[in-house]
Each structure stands twice: as structure tokens, then as C-alpha cells.
Amino acid sequence: MRPRAIMVLVGLFALVVGGCNKRDAGTAAPVELVSGKFKDDTGEIQIDVGYVAGRDRDLTVVVRMTTIGLEEMDKIVADVVVDGFVLIDGSPEWSGFVPPRQPITHRVRFRLLDGGDSGTLTVSVRRSRDSELLYETPLTFVANGSVLAPQ
């Protein structure tokens, strides 16, 4: 076999093996923290909030919203407000409709501020048309070395 062909095969092998072993915060299953339901005149939604811990004092917050029943609620806004964290990836705000039988999963990644040992994330959901608060839960995370865990 020619040296160039060998190099190509070794490169492909490394790419395949490396790709199989990696599992980032975007694909890992979240650890569930809190669940709740909220409703208004137009419908009801189940909300599940979880997180995926990273390796560098970072975490991904996962907000999953599922319509209960067949009625779609008014447009809502889900927001993650932080204290002690900095945004790394994604948007802290999601807005839209949660259609029946089509759950919405919103992910946003944060890192604990340098020098900080803990931080708080507050997940809230408001109705878009009048900003009425439908759901809110604060979550505090503490650094244990380079990994964050809920308090």
C-alpha cells in the first residue's frame, strides 16, 4: 500500500474513533431538577428543567416544554436569568408556541464567573402578549473542583 493511502486510512480511523468517544453537553441526557405545570385560559404546559454538567465550571440548562392535551397555549417566552454566570452558547430566551404532541427543548450553556464558587439561574416562563408570569424557579449551582452541581 502506498504511504499516502496509509495516511488517509489512519486519518479516517482517527476521525471515526475520536467522533465515537466524544459526548458533549449538547447530546448528553440532562439530569432533571424540577418539573411543574402551568396553565391559562388557552391551555396547559408541563415544564421540565434539567442540566448537563460540563468539565470547565460550565453547564447546559435544558428546558423542556410539553403541551398537555390538544389545545395550544398563547405564545410564551421562556427565559434563563443568571447571577454569577456568563453566557457561553445559545440564547437565554426562547419564544414561540408549544404545539400539541411536539415538545420544545431549549438549551443554553453558561460558565461560572472566574473567582466565583456558586451562581444562580432563574428559569421563568411568561405569556408573550401581557408578560404575565406563569412559571418561575431559581436554581443554585456550586463548584466542586471544575464541575458544577445543584445545591
C-alpha positions, -999 to +999 in steps of 0.1 A: +000+000+000+012+035-008+022+059+020-004+084+010-032+058+012-020+046+046-020+082+059-056+087+046-068+054+063-051+064+096-067+098+094-102+084+087-097+058+116-087+086+140-117+107+129-142+078+134-128+067+167-125+102+181-160+110+169-174+079+186-159+086+220-168+123+223-201+132+240-206+169+245-232+187+266-255+191+236-261+153+233-258+141+269-290+133+287-299+161+312-302+155+349-338+165+358-340+191+386-376+203+387-409+197+370-441+217+371-472+226+352-488+259+344-519+269+326-540+298+314-574+301+296-560+286+264-541+255+275-517+238+299-480+231+297-457+206+315-422+221+321-391+200+330-359+218+339-326+199+339-289+204+334-258+188+319-226+194+337-195+204+317-159+199+326-147+235+329-171+250+355-198+252+329-232+237+324-260+235+299-295+243+312-322+222+294-358+235+295-384+211+280-419+222+275-448+199+265-484+208+259-509+188+279-540+180+259-547+192+224-550+229+230-521+251+220-514+279+245-508+316+236-473+325+226-449+322+256-414+334+265-390+311+284-361+330+299-330+320+319-317+349+340-283+344+357-263+357+386-227+346+388-226+330+353-216+342+319-233+330+286-212+307+265-236+293+239-272+297+229-297+323+238-311+328+273-345+335+258-369+314+237-403+325+225-430+308+205-458+283+206-457+248+221-478+227+197-496+196+209-476+164+207-445+184+197-424+192+228-399+221+226-365+217+241-345+249+248-307+246+257-284+273+268-249+270+281-233+290+309-199+292+327-194+302+363-176+335+366-139+334+374-133+336+411-169+326+419-179+294+438-216+295+431-242+310+409-280+311+404-300+305+373-337+315+374-359+299+347-391+318+341-420+315+316-442+344+308-471+349+284-459+369+255-489+392+250-491+406+285-459+393+302-479+375+330-456+352+349-467+316+345-438+297+360-405+305+378-379+285+396-344+296+409-316+270+408-283+275+426-252+256+415-219+252+434-185+244+421-169+212+432-135+215+416-142+221+379-177+205+379-209+223+389-236+206+409-270+218+422-271+230+458 
